[in-house]
């Protein structure tokens, strides 16, 4: 499993709004989970991730527009 997160909530709303605890919990719960610190607006970086993982990707869940996805 692969997550993409740049924790902009902490940037906009302060440390108390950080999503880091969610990322850490996923990393602890799932041995095969890793998170990339990327901005989904960075098309080149996102295209690179998809190119490198094309055979592994089965589903994409996009929650970046939500104010919180804890």
PQR file with spaces between the fields and no chain letter, atoms N, CA, C, O and H, PARSE charges and radii, in Angstrom:
ATOM       1  N    UNK     1       0.846   -1.175    0.000 -0.4000 1.5000
ATOM       2  CA   UNK     1       0.000    0.000    0.000 -0.0000 2.0000
ATOM       3  C    UNK     1       0.887    1.230    0.000  0.5500 1.7000
ATOM       4  O    UNK     1       1.952    1.264    0.616 -0.5500 1.4000
ATOM       5  N    UNK     2       0.420    2.215   -0.697 -0.4000 1.5000
ATOM       6  CA   UNK     2       1.188    3.438   -0.845 -0.0000 2.0000
ATOM       7  C    UNK     2       0.286    4.634   -0.587  0.5500 1.7000
ATOM       8  O    UNK     2      -0.797    4.737   -1.163 -0.5500 1.4000
ATOM       9  H    UNK     2      -0.445    2.188   -1.197  0.4000 1.0000
ATOM      10  N    UNK     3       0.726    5.525    0.268 -0.4000 1.5000
ATOM      11  CA   UNK     3      -0.007    6.754    0.536 -0.0000 2.0000
ATOM      12  C    UNK     3       0.784    7.941    0.025  0.5500 1.7000
ATOM      13  O    UNK     3       2.014    7.919   -0.008 -0.5500 1.4000
ATOM      14  H    UNK     3       1.605    5.441    0.736  0.4000 1.0000
ATOM      15  N    UNK     4       0.067    8.966   -0.368 -0.4000 1.5000
ATOM      16  CA   UNK     4       0.687   10.221   -0.783 -0.0000 2.0000
ATOM      17  C    UNK     4       0.086   11.309    0.091  0.5500 1.7000
ATOM      18  O    UNK     4      -1.129   11.510    0.101 -0.5500 1.4000
ATOM      19  H    UNK     4      -0.932    8.983   -0.341  0.4000 1.0000
ATOM      20  N    UNK     5       0.929   11.999    0.812 -0.4000 1.5000
ATOM      21  CA   UNK     5       0.458   12.984    1.799 -0.0000 2.0000
ATOM      22  C    UNK     5       1.513   14.070    1.951  0.5500 1.7000
ATOM      23  O    UNK     5       2.707   13.781    2.023 -0.5500 1.4000
ATOM      24  H    UNK     5       1.916   11.837    0.803  0.4000 1.0000
ATOM      25  N    UNK     6       1.066   15.319    2.001 -0.4000 1.5000
ATOM      26  CA   UNK     6       2.007   16.405    2.262 -0.0000 2.0000
ATOM      27  C    UNK     6       1.620   17.202    3.511  0.5500 1.7000
ATOM      28  O    UNK     6       2.242   18.218    3.822 -0.5500 1.4000
ATOM      29  H    UNK     6       0.096   15.554    1.943  0.4000 1.0000
ATOM      30  N    UNK     7       0.602   16.742    4.212 -0.4000 1.5000
ATOM      31  CA   UNK     7       0.171   17.320    5.488 -0.0000 2.0000
ATOM      32  C    UNK     7      -0.048   18.830    5.412  0.5500 1.7000
ATOM      33  O    UNK     7       0.408   19.579    6.276 -0.5500 1.4000
ATOM      34  H    UNK     7       0.097   15.917    3.959  0.4000 1.0000
ATOM      35  N    UNK     8      -0.741   19.258    4.385 -0.4000 1.5000
ATOM      36  CA   UNK     8      -1.047   20.683    4.259 -0.0000 2.0000
ATOM      37  C    UNK     8      -2.002   21.164    5.351  0.5500 1.7000
ATOM      38  O    UNK     8      -2.088   22.363    5.617 -0.5500 1.4000
ATOM      39  H    UNK     8      -1.112   18.650    3.684  0.4000 1.0000
ATOM      40  N    UNK     9      -2.716   20.238    5.982 -0.4000 1.5000
ATOM      41  CA   UNK     9      -3.587   20.657    7.100 -0.0000 2.0000
ATOM      42  C    UNK     9      -2.750   21.309    8.198  0.5500 1.7000
ATOM      43  O    UNK     9      -3.157   22.321    8.768 -0.5500 1.4000
ATOM      44  H    UNK     9      -2.646   19.264    5.767  0.4000 1.0000
ATOM      45  N    UNK    10      -1.590   20.739    8.494 -0.4000 1.5000
ATOM      46  CA   UNK    10      -0.723   21.330    9.517 -0.0000 2.0000
ATOM      47  C    UNK    10      -0.234   22.701    9.069  0.5500 1.7000
ATOM      48  O    UNK    10      -0.115   23.618    9.882 -0.5500 1.4000
ATOM      49  H    UNK    10      -1.260   19.917    8.031  0.4000 1.0000
ATOM      50  N    UNK    11       0.046   22.838    7.792 -0.4000 1.5000
ATOM      51  CA   UNK    11       0.509   24.118    7.251 -0.0000 2.0000
ATOM      52  C    UNK    11      -0.575   25.191    7.393  0.5500 1.7000
ATOM      53  O    UNK    11      -0.295   26.307    7.832 -0.5500 1.4000
ATOM      54  H    UNK    11      -0.051   22.093    7.132  0.4000 1.0000
ATOM      55  N    UNK    12      -1.807   24.849    7.021 -0.4000 1.5000
ATOM      56  CA   UNK    12      -2.895   25.826    7.039 -0.0000 2.0000
ATOM      57  C    UNK    12      -3.508   26.032    8.417  0.5500 1.7000
ATOM      58  O    UNK    12      -3.882   27.151    8.770 -0.5500 1.4000
ATOM      59  H    UNK    12      -2.034   23.943    6.665  0.4000 1.0000
ATOM      60  N    UNK    13      -3.615   24.956    9.198 -0.4000 1.5000
ATOM      61  CA   UNK    13      -4.383   25.028   10.441 -0.0000 2.0000
ATOM      62  C    UNK    13      -3.563   24.795   11.705  0.5500 1.7000
ATOM      63  O    UNK    13      -4.111   24.814   12.808 -0.5500 1.4000
ATOM      64  H    UNK    13      -3.312   24.047    8.910  0.4000 1.0000
ATOM      65  N    UNK    14      -2.268   24.576   11.560 -0.4000 1.5000
ATOM      66  CA   UNK    14      -1.402   24.394   12.714 -0.0000 2.0000
ATOM      67  C    UNK    14      -1.180   22.941   13.074  0.5500 1.7000
ATOM      68  O    UNK    14      -1.854   22.051   12.558 -0.5500 1.4000
ATOM      69  H    UNK    14      -1.823   24.561   10.664  0.4000 1.0000
ATOM      70  N    UNK    15      -0.219   22.706   13.973 -0.4000 1.5000
ATOM      71  CA   UNK    15       0.177   21.344   14.344 -0.0000 2.0000
ATOM      72  C    UNK    15      -0.969   20.468   14.852  0.5500 1.7000
ATOM      73  O    UNK    15      -0.955   19.256   14.640 -0.5500 1.4000
ATOM      74  H    UNK    15       0.329   23.429   14.392  0.4000 1.0000
ATOM      75  N    UNK    16      -1.944   21.056   15.510 -0.4000 1.5000
ATOM      76  CA   UNK    16      -3.059   20.266   16.037 -0.0000 2.0000
ATOM      77  C    UNK    16      -3.896   19.643   14.920  0.5500 1.7000
ATOM      78  O    UNK    16      -4.586   18.650   15.151 -0.5500 1.4000
ATOM      79  H    UNK    16      -1.955   22.041   15.683  0.4000 1.0000
ATOM      80  N    UNK    17      -3.844   20.203   13.732 -0.4000 1.5000
ATOM      81  CA   UNK    17      -4.624   19.694   12.602 -0.0000 2.0000
ATOM      82  C    UNK    17      -3.837   18.716   11.734  0.5500 1.7000
ATOM      83  O    UNK    17      -4.351   18.225   10.729 -0.5500 1.4000
ATOM      84  H    UNK    17      -3.284   21.009   13.545  0.4000 1.0000
ATOM      85  N    UNK    18      -2.621   18.438   12.107 -0.4000 1.5000
ATOM      86  CA   UNK    18      -1.747   17.570   11.308 -0.0000 2.0000
ATOM      87  C    UNK    18      -2.373   16.192   11.071  0.5500 1.7000
ATOM      88  O    UNK    18      -3.070   15.650   11.929 -0.5500 1.4000
ATOM      89  H    UNK    18      -2.203   18.837   12.923  0.4000 1.0000
ATOM      90  N    UNK    19      -2.107   15.653    9.905 -0.4000 1.5000
ATOM      91  CA   UNK    19      -2.534   14.293    9.565 -0.0000 2.0000
ATOM      92  C    UNK    19      -1.425   13.279    9.826  0.5500 1.7000
ATOM      93  O    UNK    19      -1.587   12.097    9.522 -0.5500 1.4000
ATOM      94  H    UNK    19      -1.540   16.093    9.208  0.4000 1.0000
ATOM      95  N    UNK    20      -0.312   13.721   10.380 -0.4000 1.5000
ATOM      96  CA   UNK    20       0.834   12.833   10.609 -0.0000 2.0000
ATOM      97  C    UNK    20       0.462   11.624   11.462  0.5500 1.7000
ATOM      98  O    UNK    20       0.965   10.526   11.227 -0.5500 1.4000
ATOM      99  H    UNK    20      -0.180   14.681   10.627  0.4000 1.0000
ATOM     100  N    UNK    21      -0.407   11.811   12.442 -0.4000 1.5000
ATOM     101  CA   UNK    21      -0.785   10.679   13.301 -0.0000 2.0000
ATOM     102  C    UNK    21      -1.515    9.591   12.518  0.5500 1.7000
ATOM     103  O    UNK    21      -1.396    8.410   12.844 -0.5500 1.4000
ATOM     104  H    UNK    21      -0.816   12.703   12.634  0.4000 1.0000
ATOM     105  N    UNK    22      -2.262    9.976   11.497 -0.4000 1.5000
ATOM     106  CA   UNK    22      -2.960    8.995   10.664 -0.0000 2.0000
ATOM     107  C    UNK    22      -1.943    8.205    9.847  0.5500 1.7000
ATOM     108  O    UNK    22      -2.031    6.981    9.752 -0.5500 1.4000
ATOM     109  H    UNK    22      -2.358   10.935   11.232  0.4000 1.0000
ATOM     110  N    UNK    23      -0.983    8.903    9.262 -0.4000 1.5000
ATOM     111  CA   UNK    23       0.067    8.239    8.492 -0.0000 2.0000
ATOM     112  C    UNK    23       0.855    7.293    9.378  0.5500 1.7000
ATOM     113  O    UNK    23       1.138    6.163    8.979 -0.5500 1.4000
ATOM     114  H    UNK    23      -0.911    9.897    9.339  0.4000 1.0000
ATOM     115  N    UNK    24       1.210    7.734   10.566 -0.4000 1.5000
ATOM     116  CA   UNK    24       1.959    6.899   11.500 -0.0000 2.0000
ATOM     117  C    UNK    24       1.163    5.663   11.903  0.5500 1.7000
ATOM     118  O    UNK    24       1.723    4.572   12.005 -0.5500 1.4000
ATOM     119  H    UNK    24       0.980    8.651   10.891  0.4000 1.0000
ATOM     120  N    UNK    25      -0.133    5.823   12.132 -0.4000 1.5000
ATOM     121  CA   UNK    25      -0.979    4.690   12.509 -0.0000 2.0000
ATOM     122  C    UNK    25      -1.058    3.672   11.374  0.5500 1.7000
ATOM     123  O    UNK    25      -1.019    2.466   11.619 -0.5500 1.4000
ATOM     124  H    UNK    25      -0.588    6.710   12.049  0.4000 1.0000
ATOM     125  N    UNK    26      -1.167    4.144   10.148 -0.4000 1.5000
ATOM     126  CA   UNK    26      -1.190    3.235    8.997 -0.0000 2.0000
ATOM     127  C    UNK    26       0.128    2.483    8.865  0.5500 1.7000
ATOM     128  O    UNK    26       0.142    1.285    8.579 -0.5500 1.4000
ATOM     129  H    UNK    26      -1.198    5.123    9.949  0.4000 1.0000
ATOM     130  N    UNK    27       1.237    3.192    9.073 -0.4000 1.5000
ATOM     131  CA   UNK    27       2.553    2.553    8.997 -0.0000 2.0000
ATOM     132  C    UNK    27       2.718    1.496   10.082  0.5500 1.7000
ATOM     133  O    UNK    27       3.353    0.466    9.854 -0.5500 1.4000
ATOM     134  H    UNK    27       1.226    4.165    9.305  0.4000 1.0000
ATOM     135  N    UNK    28       2.151    1.744   11.263 -0.4000 1.5000
ATOM     136  CA   UNK    28       2.238    0.784   12.361 -0.0000 2.0000
ATOM     137  C    UNK    28       1.331   -0.425   12.128  0.5500 1.7000
ATOM     138  O    UNK    28       1.705   -1.556   12.437 -0.5500 1.4000
ATOM     139  H    UNK    28       1.636    2.581   11.448  0.4000 1.0000
ATOM     140  N    UNK    29       0.149   -0.183   11.586 -0.4000 1.5000
ATOM     141  CA   UNK    29      -0.832   -1.262   11.421 -0.0000 2.0000
ATOM     142  C    UNK    29      -0.541   -2.172   10.239  0.5500 1.7000
ATOM     143  O    UNK    29      -0.791   -3.375   10.303 -0.5500 1.4000
ATOM     144  H    UNK    29      -0.155    0.736   11.334  0.4000 1.0000
ATOM     145  N    UNK    30      -0.013   -1.602    9.157 -0.4000 1.5000
ATOM     146  CA   UNK    30       0.191   -2.367    7.936 -0.0000 2.0000
ATOM     147  C    UNK    30       1.675   -2.408    7.582  0.5500 1.7000
ATOM     148  O    UNK    30       2.281   -1.378    7.287 -0.5500 1.4000
ATOM     149  H    UNK    30       0.190   -0.624    9.105  0.4000 1.0000
ATOM     150  N    UNK    31       2.249   -3.597    7.613 -0.4000 1.5000
ATOM     151  CA   UNK    31       3.668   -3.759    7.309 -0.0000 2.0000
ATOM     152  C    UNK    31       4.023   -3.293    5.900  0.5500 1.7000
ATOM     153  O    UNK    31       5.141   -2.840    5.657 -0.5500 1.4000
ATOM     154  H    UNK    31       1.757   -4.434    7.853  0.4000 1.0000
ATOM     155  N    UNK    32       3.080   -3.403    4.982 -0.4000 1.5000
ATOM     156  CA   UNK    32       3.369   -3.067    3.591 -0.0000 2.0000
ATOM     157  C    UNK    32       2.951   -1.643    3.219  0.5500 1.7000
ATOM     158  O    UNK    32       2.939   -1.292    2.039 -0.5500 1.4000
ATOM     159  H    UNK    32       2.171   -3.771    5.180  0.4000 1.0000
ATOM     160  N    UNK    33       2.606   -0.815    4.219 -0.4000 1.5000
ATOM     161  CA   UNK    33       2.225    0.567    3.923 -0.0000 2.0000
ATOM     162  C    UNK    33       3.439    1.486    4.019  0.5500 1.7000
ATOM     163  O    UNK    33       4.239    1.403    4.951 -0.5500 1.4000
ATOM     164  H    UNK    33       2.616   -1.100    5.177  0.4000 1.0000
ATOM     165  N    UNK    34       3.547    2.357    3.030 -0.4000 1.5000
ATOM     166  CA   UNK    34       4.534    3.426    3.126 -0.0000 2.0000
ATOM     167  C    UNK    34       3.918    4.690    2.552  0.5500 1.7000
ATOM     168  O    UNK    34       3.043    4.632    1.688 -0.5500 1.4000
ATOM     169  H    UNK    34       2.897    2.424    2.273  0.4000 1.0000
ATOM     170  N    UNK    35       4.377    5.814    3.032 -0.4000 1.5000
ATOM     171  CA   UNK    35       3.832    7.097    2.634 -0.0000 2.0000
ATOM     172  C    UNK    35       4.907    7.938    1.952  0.5500 1.7000
ATOM     173  O    UNK    35       6.065    7.958    2.369 -0.5500 1.4000
ATOM     174  H    UNK    35       5.088    5.861    3.734  0.4000 1.0000
ATOM     175  N    UNK    36       4.494    8.621    0.905 -0.4000 1.5000
ATOM     176  CA   UNK    36       5.386    9.533    0.193 -0.0000 2.0000
ATOM     177  C    UNK    36       4.964   10.961    0.499  0.5500 1.7000
ATOM     178  O    UNK    36       3.775   11.278    0.467 -0.5500 1.4000
ATOM     179  H    UNK    36       3.553    8.605    0.567  0.4000 1.0000
ATOM     180  N    UNK    37       5.918   11.814    0.794 -0.4000 1.5000
ATOM     181  CA   UNK    37       5.653   13.222    1.058 -0.0000 2.0000
ATOM     182  C    UNK    37       5.648   13.960   -0.279  0.5500 1.7000
ATOM     183  O    UNK    37       6.666   14.496   -0.716 -0.5500 1.4000
ATOM     184  H    UNK    37       6.884   11.557    0.820  0.4000 1.0000
ATOM     185  N    UNK    38       4.470   13.975   -0.919 -0.4000 1.5000
ATOM     186  CA   UNK    38       4.322   14.605   -2.221 -0.0000 2.0000
ATOM     187  C    UNK    38       3.065   15.447   -2.255  0.5500 1.7000
ATOM     188  O    UNK    38       2.108   15.198   -1.522 -0.5500 1.4000
ATOM     189  H    UNK    38       3.643   13.540   -0.563  0.4000 1.0000
ATOM     190  N    UNK    39       3.085   16.443   -3.113 -0.4000 1.5000
ATOM     191  CA   UNK    39       1.917   17.276   -3.377 -0.0000 2.0000
ATOM     192  C    UNK    39       1.272   16.748   -4.655  0.5500 1.7000
ATOM     193  O    UNK    39       1.937   16.647   -5.686 -0.5500 1.4000
ATOM     194  H    UNK    39       3.862   16.645   -3.709  0.4000 1.0000
ATOM     195  N    UNK    40      -0.019   16.409   -4.599 -0.4000 1.5000
ATOM     196  CA   UNK    40      -0.660   15.837   -5.781 -0.0000 2.0000
ATOM     197  C    UNK    40      -0.735   16.820   -6.948  0.5500 1.7000
ATOM     198  O    UNK    40      -1.050   16.430   -8.073 -0.5500 1.4000
ATOM     199  H    UNK    40      -0.559   16.490   -3.762  0.4000 1.0000
ATOM     200  N    UNK    41      -0.447   18.083   -6.683 -0.4000 1.5000
ATOM     201  CA   UNK    41      -0.399   19.067   -7.779 -0.0000 2.0000
ATOM     202  C    UNK    41       0.908   18.984   -8.559  0.5500 1.7000
ATOM     203  O    UNK    41       1.041   19.599   -9.617 -0.5500 1.4000
ATOM     204  H    UNK    41      -0.191   18.400   -5.770  0.4000 1.0000
ATOM     205  N    UNK    42       1.864   18.235   -8.048 -0.4000 1.5000
ATOM     206  CA   UNK    42       3.149   18.049   -8.722 -0.0000 2.0000
ATOM     207  C    UNK    42       2.992   16.900   -9.724  0.5500 1.7000
ATOM     208  O    UNK    42       3.289   15.746   -9.416 -0.5500 1.4000
ATOM     209  H    UNK    42       1.757   17.735   -7.188  0.4000 1.0000
ATOM     210  N    UNK    43       2.524   17.236  -10.918 -0.4000 1.5000
ATOM     211  CA   UNK    43       2.186   16.230  -11.928 -0.0000 2.0000
ATOM     212  C    UNK    43       3.374   15.335  -12.268  0.5500 1.7000
ATOM     213  O    UNK    43       3.204   14.127  -12.434 -0.5500 1.4000
ATOM     214  H    UNK    43       2.283   18.174  -11.169  0.4000 1.0000
ATOM     215  N    UNK    44       4.546   15.894  -12.373 -0.4000 1.5000
ATOM     216  CA   UNK    44       5.722   15.097  -12.719 -0.0000 2.0000
ATOM     217  C    UNK    44       6.000   14.037  -11.651  0.5500 1.7000
ATOM     218  O    UNK    44       6.263   12.879  -11.976 -0.5500 1.4000
ATOM     219  H    UNK    44       4.684   16.875  -12.238  0.4000 1.0000
ATOM     220  N    UNK    45       5.942   14.432  -10.389 -0.4000 1.5000
ATOM     221  CA   UNK    45       6.194   13.490   -9.298 -0.0000 2.0000
ATOM     222  C    UNK    45       5.112   12.411   -9.236  0.5500 1.7000
ATOM     223  O    UNK    45       5.412   11.236   -9.027 -0.5500 1.4000
ATOM     224  H    UNK    45       5.728   15.373  -10.125  0.4000 1.0000
ATOM     225  N    UNK    46       3.863   12.811   -9.417 -0.4000 1.5000
ATOM     226  CA   UNK    46       2.760   11.847   -9.375 -0.0000 2.0000
ATOM     227  C    UNK    46       2.850   10.890  -10.551  0.5500 1.7000
ATOM     228  O    UNK    46       2.647    9.688  -10.382 -0.5500 1.4000
ATOM     229  H    UNK    46       3.619   13.766   -9.587  0.4000 1.0000
ATOM     230  N    UNK    47       3.147   11.397  -11.733 -0.4000 1.5000
ATOM     231  CA   UNK    47       3.318   10.525  -12.899 -0.0000 2.0000
ATOM     232  C    UNK    47       4.449    9.528  -12.671  0.5500 1.7000
ATOM     233  O    UNK    47       4.355    8.371  -13.081 -0.5500 1.4000
ATOM     234  H    UNK    47       3.311   12.374  -11.870  0.4000 1.0000
ATOM     235  N    UNK    48       5.506    9.973  -12.023 -0.4000 1.5000
ATOM     236  CA   UNK    48       6.630    9.090  -11.717 -0.0000 2.0000
ATOM     237  C    UNK    48       6.204    7.972  -10.763  0.5500 1.7000
ATOM     238  O    UNK    48       6.577    6.815  -10.958 -0.5500 1.4000
ATOM     239  H    UNK    48       5.583   10.913  -11.690  0.4000 1.0000
ATOM     240  N    UNK    49       5.432    8.310   -9.745 -0.4000 1.5000
ATOM     241  CA   UNK    49       4.947    7.303   -8.796 -0.0000 2.0000
ATOM     242  C    UNK    49       4.106    6.263   -9.533  0.5500 1.7000
ATOM     243  O    UNK    49       4.287    5.061   -9.341 -0.5500 1.4000
ATOM     244  H    UNK    49       5.129    9.250   -9.587  0.4000 1.0000
ATOM     245  N    UNK    50       3.184    6.731  -10.378 -0.4000 1.5000
ATOM     246  CA   UNK    50       2.333    5.794  -11.106 -0.0000 2.0000
ATOM     247  C    UNK    50       3.144    4.949  -12.074  0.5500 1.7000
ATOM     248  O    UNK    50       2.865    3.761  -12.237 -0.5500 1.4000
ATOM     249  H    UNK    50       3.036    7.707  -10.535  0.4000 1.0000
ATOM     250  N    UNK    51       4.133    5.534  -12.713 -0.4000 1.5000
ATOM     251  CA   UNK    51       4.977    4.780  -13.647 -0.0000 2.0000
ATOM     252  C    UNK    51       5.763    3.693  -12.916  0.5500 1.7000
ATOM     253  O    UNK    51       5.895    2.575  -13.415 -0.5500 1.4000
ATOM     254  H    UNK    51       4.360    6.499  -12.581  0.4000 1.0000
ATOM     255  N    UNK    52       6.283    4.022  -11.732 -0.4000 1.5000
ATOM     256  CA   UNK    52       7.064    3.052  -10.971 -0.0000 2.0000
ATOM     257  C    UNK    52       6.219    1.939  -10.366  0.5500 1.7000
ATOM     258  O    UNK    52       6.716    0.835  -10.144 -0.5500 1.4000
ATOM     259  H    UNK    52       6.175    4.930  -11.327  0.4000 1.0000
ATOM     260  N    UNK    53       4.948    2.219  -10.098 -0.4000 1.5000
ATOM     261  CA   UNK    53       4.096    1.261   -9.392 -0.0000 2.0000
ATOM     262  C    UNK    53       2.922    0.770  -10.233  0.5500 1.7000
ATOM     263  O    UNK    53       1.966    0.219   -9.687 -0.5500 1.4000
ATOM     264  H    UNK    53       4.545    3.117  -10.278  0.4000 1.0000
ATOM     265  N    UNK    54       2.974    0.957  -11.534 -0.4000 1.5000
ATOM     266  CA   UNK    54       1.835    0.649  -12.402 -0.0000 2.0000
ATOM     267  C    UNK    54       1.328   -0.781  -12.243  0.5500 1.7000
ATOM     268  O    UNK    54       0.119   -1.003  -12.302 -0.5500 1.4000
ATOM     269  H    UNK    54       3.750    1.404  -11.978  0.4000 1.0000
ATOM     270  N    UNK    55       2.193   -1.735  -12.049 -0.4000 1.5000
ATOM     271  CA   UNK    55       1.768   -3.137  -11.928 -0.0000 2.0000
ATOM     272  C    UNK    55       1.145   -3.451  -10.566  0.5500 1.7000
ATOM     273  O    UNK    55       0.430   -4.443  -10.421 -0.5500 1.4000
ATOM     274  H    UNK    55       3.175   -1.554  -12.001  0.4000 1.0000
ATOM     275  N    UNK    56       1.413   -2.619   -9.590 -0.4000 1.5000
ATOM     276  CA   UNK    56       0.913   -2.860   -8.235 -0.0000 2.0000
ATOM     277  C    UNK    56      -0.403   -2.141   -7.953  0.5500 1.7000
ATOM     278  O    UNK    56      -1.133   -2.540   -7.046 -0.5500 1.4000
ATOM     279  H    UNK    56       1.994   -1.813   -9.709  0.4000 1.0000
ATOM     280  N    UNK    57      -0.716   -1.109   -8.695 -0.4000 1.5000
ATOM     281  CA   UNK    57      -1.884   -0.268   -8.399 -0.0000 2.0000
ATOM     282  C    UNK    57      -3.159   -0.989   -8.802  0.5500 1.7000
ATOM     283  O    UNK    57      -3.342   -1.364   -9.960 -0.5500 1.4000
ATOM     284  H    UNK    57      -0.123   -0.785   -9.432  0.4000 1.0000
ATOM     285  N    UNK    58      -4.039   -1.175   -7.821 -0.4000 1.5000
ATOM     286  CA   UNK    58      -5.339   -1.798   -8.072 -0.0000 2.0000
ATOM     287  C    UNK    58      -6.472   -0.803   -7.899  0.5500 1.7000
ATOM     288  O    UNK    58      -7.503   -0.909   -8.562 -0.5500 1.4000
ATOM     289  H    UNK    58      -3.891   -0.871   -6.880  0.4000 1.0000
ATOM     290  N    UNK    59      -6.284    0.160   -7.013 -0.4000 1.5000
ATOM     291  CA   UNK    59      -7.337    1.133   -6.742 -0.0000 2.0000
ATOM     292  C    UNK    59      -6.684    2.433   -6.268  0.5500 1.7000
ATOM     293  O    UNK    59      -5.614    2.421   -5.658 -0.5500 1.4000
ATOM     294  H    UNK    59      -5.446    0.245   -6.474  0.4000 1.0000
ATOM     295  N    UNK    60      -7.340    3.537   -6.559 -0.4000 1.5000
ATOM     296  CA   UNK    60      -6.873    4.845   -6.103 -0.0000 2.0000
ATOM     297  C    UNK    60      -8.007    5.486   -5.308  0.5500 1.7000
ATOM     298  O    UNK    60      -9.138    5.574   -5.786 -0.5500 1.4000
ATOM     299  H    UNK    60      -8.208    3.547   -7.054  0.4000 1.0000
ATOM     300  N    UNK    61      -7.697    5.929   -4.100 -0.4000 1.5000
ATOM     301  CA   UNK    61      -8.655    6.650   -3.269 -0.0000 2.0000
ATOM     302  C    UNK    61      -8.129    8.064   -3.135  0.5500 1.7000
ATOM     303  O    UNK    61      -7.040    8.280   -2.604 -0.5500 1.4000
ATOM     304  H    UNK    61      -6.778    5.857   -3.712  0.4000 1.0000
ATOM     305  N    UNK    62      -8.895    9.020   -3.612 -0.4000 1.5000
ATOM     306  CA   UNK    62      -8.473   10.423   -3.603 -0.0000 2.0000
ATOM     307  C    UNK    62      -9.301   11.161   -2.559  0.5500 1.7000
ATOM     308  O    UNK    62     -10.514   11.307   -2.713 -0.5500 1.4000
ATOM     309  H    UNK    62      -9.780    8.844   -4.044  0.4000 1.0000
ATOM     310  N    UNK    63      -8.654   11.621   -1.510 -0.4000 1.5000
ATOM     311  CA   UNK    63      -9.345   12.328   -0.447 -0.0000 2.0000
ATOM     312  C    UNK    63      -8.750   13.702   -0.202  0.5500 1.7000
ATOM     313  O    UNK    63      -8.987   14.305    0.844 -0.5500 1.4000
ATOM     314  H    UNK    63      -7.669   11.502   -1.385  0.4000 1.0000
ATOM     315  N    UNK    64      -7.982   14.198   -1.154 -0.4000 1.5000
ATOM     316  CA   UNK    64      -7.262   15.446   -0.937 -0.0000 2.0000
ATOM     317  C    UNK    64      -8.170   16.663   -0.834  0.5500 1.7000
ATOM     318  O    UNK    64      -7.768   17.668   -0.248 -0.5500 1.4000
ATOM     319  H    UNK    64      -7.789   13.707   -2.004  0.4000 1.0000
ATOM     320  N    UNK    65      -9.355   16.610   -1.372 -0.4000 1.5000
ATOM     321  CA   UNK    65     -10.242   17.770   -1.322 -0.0000 2.0000
ATOM     322  C    UNK    65     -11.038   17.847   -0.026  0.5500 1.7000
ATOM     323  O    UNK    65     -11.692   18.855    0.242 -0.5500 1.4000
ATOM     324  H    UNK    65      -9.682   15.793   -1.848  0.4000 1.0000
ATOM     325  N    UNK    66     -10.987   16.794    0.776 -0.4000 1.5000
ATOM     326  CA   UNK    66     -11.721   16.803    2.025 -0.0000 2.0000
ATOM     327  C    UNK    66     -10.965   17.597    3.074  0.5500 1.7000
ATOM     328  O    UNK    66      -9.737   17.535    3.127 -0.5500 1.4000
ATOM     329  H    UNK    66     -10.456   15.975    0.558  0.4000 1.0000
ATOM     330  N    UNK    67     -11.674   18.338    3.907 -0.4000 1.5000
ATOM     331  CA   UNK    67     -10.997   19.075    4.974 -0.0000 2.0000
ATOM     332  C    UNK    67     -10.359   18.160    6.009  0.5500 1.7000
ATOM     333  O    UNK    67      -9.404   18.552    6.681 -0.5500 1.4000
ATOM     334  H    UNK    67     -12.672   18.388    3.863  0.4000 1.0000
ATOM     335  N    UNK    68     -10.882   16.939    6.144 -0.4000 1.5000
ATOM     336  CA   UNK    68     -10.300   15.979    7.071 -0.0000 2.0000
ATOM     337  C    UNK    68     -10.676   14.590    6.609  0.5500 1.7000
ATOM     338  O    UNK    68     -11.816   14.336    6.221 -0.5500 1.4000
ATOM     339  H    UNK    68     -11.658   16.621    5.599  0.4000 1.0000
ATOM     340  N    UNK    69      -9.712   13.698    6.652 -0.4000 1.5000
ATOM     341  CA   UNK    69     -10.008   12.298    6.309 -0.0000 2.0000
ATOM     342  C    UNK    69      -9.368   11.376    7.339  0.5500 1.7000
ATOM     343  O    UNK    69      -8.724   10.382    7.004 -0.5500 1.4000
ATOM     344  H    UNK    69      -8.786   13.905    6.967  0.4000 1.0000
ATOM     345  N    UNK    70      -9.566   11.739    8.597 -0.4000 1.5000
ATOM     346  CA   UNK    70      -9.004   10.959    9.701 -0.0000 2.0000
ATOM     347  C    UNK    70      -9.629    9.578    9.775  0.5500 1.7000
ATOM     348  O    UNK    70      -9.274    8.785   10.647 -0.5500 1.4000
ATOM     349  H    UNK    70     -10.089   12.546    8.869  0.4000 1.0000
